[in-house]
Amino acid sequence: MSISDIRPGERVKDVHFTEDSLSVDLADGRTISVPLAWFPRLLHASADQRNNWELCGGGFGIHWPDIDEDLSTEGLLRGAPAPRQNISNVA
C-alpha cells in the first residue's frame, strides 16, 4: 500500500467471528465478511485465540499473537485468502 492509497476509513474498528466466518468492521461503517476457511490458522484456533487480536500496521492490519496470523484490510478488501500451505505446519 503506497501513501497515496491510504484511506483512513479502511482502518479496523472491530473484529468478530461466527462459526464459519470472520467479519471486520471498518471505521467508515463497512463490514468485510469472509469465510473462515480462507484462513486455516484462524479456522483451527480456539475462541480465546481468535478473540486475542490487536491492531497493527497503523490500524490497517490485525495480528493474532497466539497463532502468529496477520491480515490487512487491503487483502481482505481484495478478497485474498491465505496462501495454500500444508495444514500440518499450521499451529
C-alpha positions as CSV (number, residue, x, y, z in Angstrom):
1,M,0.0,0.0,0.0
2,S,1.5,3.3,-1.0
3,I,0.9,6.6,0.9
4,S,-1.5,7.7,-1.9
5,D,-3.6,4.6,-1.3
6,I,-4.2,5.2,2.4
7,R,-7.8,5.6,3.2
8,P,-8.4,6.4,6.8
9,G,-11.9,4.8,6.7
10,E,-10.3,1.4,6.0
11,R,-8.9,1.2,9.5
12,V,-10.1,-1.7,11.6
13,K,-12.7,-0.8,14.2
14,D,-13.7,-4.3,15.4
15,V,-13.3,-8.0,14.6
16,H,-15.8,-10.7,15.2
17,F,-16.5,-14.3,14.3
18,T,-19.3,-16.7,13.6
19,E,-18.8,-20.4,13.4
20,D,-17.7,-20.2,9.8
21,S,-16.9,-16.5,9.1
22,L,-14.6,-13.6,10.0
23,S,-16.1,-10.2,10.0
24,V,-14.1,-6.9,10.2
25,D,-15.8,-3.6,10.9
26,L,-14.1,-0.6,9.3
27,A,-14.0,2.9,10.6
28,D,-16.1,4.1,7.6
29,G,-19.0,1.8,8.6
30,R,-18.4,-1.0,6.1
31,T,-18.1,-4.6,7.3
32,I,-15.9,-7.1,5.4
33,S,-17.1,-10.8,5.9
34,V,-15.0,-13.7,4.6
35,P,-15.1,-17.4,5.0
36,L,-13.1,-18.6,8.0
37,A,-11.9,-21.5,5.8
38,W,-9.8,-18.9,3.9
39,F,-7.5,-18.7,7.0
40,P,-6.6,-22.1,8.4
41,R,-4.9,-20.8,11.4
42,L,-8.0,-18.9,12.5
43,L,-10.2,-21.7,11.5
44,H,-8.4,-24.2,13.8
45,A,-7.8,-21.7,16.6
46,S,-9.8,-21.7,19.8
47,A,-12.3,-18.9,20.5
48,D,-9.9,-17.4,23.1
49,Q,-7.1,-17.4,20.5
50,R,-9.4,-15.8,17.9
51,N,-10.5,-13.1,20.3
52,N,-7.0,-12.2,21.3
53,W,-6.3,-9.9,18.4
54,E,-4.6,-6.5,18.2
55,L,-4.3,-3.7,15.7
56,C,-1.1,-3.4,13.7
57,G,0.1,-1.5,10.6
58,G,-1.3,1.8,11.8
59,G,-4.7,0.3,12.2
60,F,-4.9,-1.2,8.7
61,G,-3.9,-4.7,10.0
62,I,-4.9,-7.3,12.5
63,H,-2.5,-9.5,14.4
64,W,-3.3,-12.6,16.4
65,P,-0.2,-13.2,18.6
66,D,-1.3,-16.6,19.9
67,I,-1.3,-18.1,16.4
68,D,1.0,-15.8,14.6
69,E,-1.5,-14.7,12.0
70,D,-1.6,-11.3,10.3
71,L,-4.3,-9.9,8.0
72,S,-4.6,-6.5,6.3
73,T,-7.8,-4.6,5.3
74,E,-6.2,-4.2,1.9
75,G,-6.0,-8.0,1.5
76,L,-9.5,-8.6,2.9
77,L,-11.0,-5.9,0.6
78,R,-9.2,-7.7,-2.4
79,G,-10.8,-11.0,-1.3
80,A,-7.3,-12.6,-0.9
81,P,-7.4,-15.9,1.1
82,A,-4.3,-17.1,2.9
83,P,-1.8,-18.8,0.6
84,R,-2.2,-22.6,0.5
85,Q,0.1,-24.5,2.8
86,N,0.5,-27.8,4.4
87,I,-2.1,-27.8,7.2
88,S,0.3,-29.8,9.4
89,N,2.5,-26.7,9.5
90,V,-0.3,-24.6,10.9
91,A,-0.3,-24.4,14.7
